[in-house]
Amino acid sequence: MGNLIHNFSEHADLSRKVFQSLLSTKEIGRPTMIYNEVSSTNTLGFEETQRQTPHGTVVLADSQTAGKGRQGRLWHSPAGKNLYFSIVLTRPAFQAHASWLPLVTGIALAETLELISGLSISLKWPNDIIIHDKKLAGILCEARQHRDGTWAAVVGIGINLNSDQDDFSEELQGIATSLKLESHTKYDRLTLLAAFLKNVESHYERLSSENIDAIRSEYMKRCITLQRSIEVQLHSGNRVEGVAVDIGHDGELLVMPSESHEDQTIISIRSGDVIHVRKPSQLINKATISD
């Protein structure tokens, strides 16, 4: 199926003809729907699943009025500069690896940004894209089971590509950055998007066919959360303090609690807001945990 583009954005760097010539995927991004402004690409992605949209559909917006970040936060989404899009996945095969979808997407995005910019890109668990200790991009993966029994996941991605310093609020300036600010180069949005979709499609194929251990190993090499003293704010309101020691086989973060906890048993964190407290610790050898 060819690319479908709705409410096409008039920005000069968002050309339907150029995007179709750049896209080299088998399924991811076919079709792609491009909007000038939406509330949230993830919201539209789930609406598309109700209409039985093809697996791999991408919803792309020039700007969002209510972009979704993790833990219910809003994602800052100014027009004309950055990338805000969601990938719709409907194949049952992905359901078995749903916990790995955001992490695998993070690997693919870090690789793509690194290749295009020449900069070193890291991952903060579970899927924040980090450069020079600042957030460059974020990923939000949401999955739902429909009444008819069908399953769908929508992987939302926001990349601070060409934002300038004054595009960020005072609150964000200390913790967020853009690829342009870090490399002093302006990037074409659709060129980067096409490159990423090709790369992430390859990683999604691996997720369905390969041993998870290989993917887990790749993730751990980029994850700067490991061996750090951290605090994790859980959805329950509880807080866990300790050292991040490993990534589990379902993508969960394994934490050795601090001495203030009575139980020193390693805690498995599947969802939570992680704060890096100190630089990597030398107190725990994660190889002993992995084994």
Steps between C-alpha positions, in 0.01 A plus 500: 500500500633845417541788741180684595551856620212689663482870584844533348730744674617792288844527661767496231687206650191277511455397139284204409703433187830512688373275778378235259836504323687466829291224656648153446311290753288193429210586733591760763379837374272351234267681531617822666246765595635852548307769687567869554387485863354229721436456869723191519633262235451209742133590541453506124695177469252316722211654308652353185510152657122519538483548122722195444790704370786290356780379725785752487287809442677820609319810626720808462419855615672833451387595850300363794278687741500221759798280418540211743812446706567230758325506840218712358725796414448722196760490221604849385410501128570828312426507127742498210809369676475154651358152442186371673364170376354165602538151356197270508578130556216250476662162441441248781868398482595832657272443798737238642784757496297808597727578797797524263336729242600832664853378571558366148360824358748686719793300361392570142448870566835541677676325211329721242570828680860394555549410134354827373668732751826325581431558870497241776143419607400313816183352649349563841276214612259428362511708183614860539756604238783685675792713385732688737264414790206674329188349345500503122199280427239291675295191424158405633366152424133432573319171436129411506280196461186580302156356577522267201817348645743670262813659642677820399800698617580860413860612538515880532826682437599863549840619379638846579664542162533869410382678815695809606578581861214749532252238376532329838335635811724610786410176678608287202816685404706327766384148413410499129693564181474454125721339238550842342619652829743215560646476148446858374335353192143523369342171392239407242211341684386256235851378421549409864153348528550278195838382632354423841198311365732280293717429804215438743330263256818293495507495881133404522567207267782390729270527801267246340768256393815527711608408849414787735843468663668660197265799509533525878878511465479785246269695726724459802800639311317829450313518830654764729261410784692182580744516793357834613345588830140577414159584641189352342158652551248218457141542380386393848664809644774299669864582439788257453862604558801293405744411222380391155687175444351328195232474233271199535387270221172689463677835484437582865753695708657302786587709804704412808329696781705739711600413854198692630274221372454207737476250215813495285342274238534634145184683391357468151368832364269475200371855497598814683665840483877460539724774639877465467649595836871438448742387234554127435581305813788256531343323797313234304624282218201466269656194331438302814137607493453423130630151545 
